[in-house]
Amino acid sequence: MAVLREEARKLGIKVTLTPLKLKDGSKLQGAAYRWLRPPEAPVMPGYLCLLRKDTEVAQPPGEPWDEDWKLIQGQRSFLTEAQQQALNAWLAELPHNVFALEWGSATLALWWDERKAADILPSWHQTAQALLALPCKKPGESNWR
């Protein structure tokens, strides 16, 4: 894992081992790989937290995102159609050991148990950077809240 985390650091990914705290007070143990929003990137108007439906923790309330994920915080309406499509494509490709995703105004983070990582980081890095660079909704646009 030290080699994996060093590779992440070289790519500019911040790795933290702080548990993901859910609204109900439960915590998910795992590593968070965080991509910071570049200063020139658009600022997302809200915060999303998605949790894999079969995560071994008491499931907090939320709405289905797709067949494998559910939205436990935030609103789908924070995303543009392009952001939703790109995020859905990434969620479909992520390995099963990724159990949560957070996306807010400052960072995009994946929470996972770091197994079977091999050469996955460059692809994740490219996808995360592309997601952070997509245009965001602005106040006054339809469905912005």
C-alpha positions in Angstrom: 0.0 0.0 0.0 2.9 2.3 0.6 3.9 2.1 -3.1 0.3 2.7 -4.1 0.0 5.8 -1.9 3.3 7.1 -3.1 2.1 6.8 -6.7 -1.1 8.7 -5.7 1.0 11.4 -4.1 3.1 11.8 -7.3 -0.1 12.2 -9.3 -1.3 14.9 -6.9 -3.9 12.8 -5.2 -4.3 13.3 -1.4 -4.7 10.1 0.5 -6.2 10.1 4.0 -7.1 7.3 6.3 -9.8 9.2 8.2 -13.1 7.2 8.3 -16.0 8.5 6.3 -18.6 9.8 8.8 -22.2 9.3 7.8 -25.1 11.5 8.9 -26.4 8.8 11.3 -23.0 8.8 13.1 -21.7 5.5 11.6 -18.2 5.4 10.1 -16.8 3.6 7.1 -13.2 2.5 7.4 -11.1 2.8 4.3 -8.7 5.1 2.5 -10.0 8.3 0.8 -8.2 9.3 -2.4 -9.0 13.0 -2.9 -8.6 15.2 -5.9 -8.5 18.9 -5.2 -10.4 21.2 -7.5 -7.9 23.2 -9.5 -8.4 27.0 -9.0 -9.5 27.5 -12.6 -12.0 24.6 -12.5 -15.8 25.3 -12.1 -17.2 25.2 -8.5 -19.9 22.7 -8.0 -23.0 24.3 -6.3 -23.5 21.6 -3.8 -22.3 18.4 -2.2 -23.0 14.7 -3.1 -22.2 11.5 -1.2 -22.9 8.2 -3.0 -22.7 4.9 -1.2 -22.5 1.5 -2.8 -25.7 -0.3 -1.9 -24.1 -3.5 -0.7 -21.6 -1.8 1.6 -21.4 -3.7 4.9 -22.8 -1.0 7.1 -26.2 0.0 8.3 -27.5 1.8 5.2 -28.5 5.4 5.9 -31.7 6.6 4.1 -31.2 7.8 0.6 -32.5 7.6 -3.0 -31.3 5.1 -5.6 -28.7 6.5 -8.0 -28.5 3.4 -10.1 -28.6 -0.3 -9.5 -25.4 -0.3 -7.5 -25.3 3.1 -5.8 -27.5 5.3 -3.8 -27.4 9.0 -3.0 -27.2 9.5 0.8 -26.5 13.2 0.8 -27.0 16.0 -1.7 -29.2 16.3 -4.8 -28.8 14.9 -8.3 -30.0 18.3 -9.5 -26.6 19.8 -8.5 -25.1 18.2 -11.6 -25.4 19.1 -15.2 -26.5 16.4 -17.6 -22.8 16.1 -18.8 -21.6 15.7 -15.2 -24.2 13.0 -14.5 -23.3 11.1 -17.6 -19.6 11.3 -16.9 -20.1 10.3 -13.2 -22.4 7.4 -14.2 -19.8 6.1 -16.6 -17.1 6.2 -13.9 -19.3 4.6 -11.3 -19.9 1.7 -13.7 -16.2 1.2 -14.2 -15.1 1.4 -10.5 -14.0 -1.8 -8.9 -16.3 -3.3 -6.3 -13.9 -2.3 -3.5 -14.8 1.3 -4.0 -17.6 1.9 -1.6 -18.3 5.6 -1.4 -17.8 8.7 -3.5 -18.0 12.3 -2.3 -18.1 15.4 -4.6 -18.2 18.9 -3.3 -17.0 22.4 -4.2 -13.4 21.7 -3.2 -12.8 18.0 -3.8 -13.8 14.7 -5.4 -13.0 11.7 -3.3 -13.2 7.9 -3.6 -13.4 5.7 -0.5 -12.0 2.2 -0.9 -10.1 -0.6 0.7 -7.1 -0.4 -1.6 -7.1 -4.0 -2.8 -6.4 -5.0 -6.4 -5.2 -1.6 -7.3 -2.5 -2.4 -9.9 -2.4 0.3 -12.5 -5.7 1.9 -11.8 -4.5 5.3 -10.4 -3.6 7.0 -13.7 -7.0 6.2 -15.1 -8.8 7.4 -12.0 -6.7 10.5 -12.0 -7.6 11.3 -15.6 -11.3 10.7 -15.0 -11.4 12.7 -11.7 -9.6 15.6 -13.4 -12.1 15.5 -16.3 -15.1 15.5 -14.0 -13.7 18.4 -12.0 -13.2 20.4 -15.2 -16.8 20.0 -16.5 -19.0 23.1 -16.5 -21.2 23.4 -13.4 -24.7 24.8 -12.9 -24.8 28.4 -11.7 -27.3 30.2 -9.5 -30.4 31.0 -11.5 -30.1 28.0 -13.9 -33.1 25.7 -14.0 -33.0 23.0 -11.3 -30.2 24.7 -9.4 -30.9 24.7 -5.6 
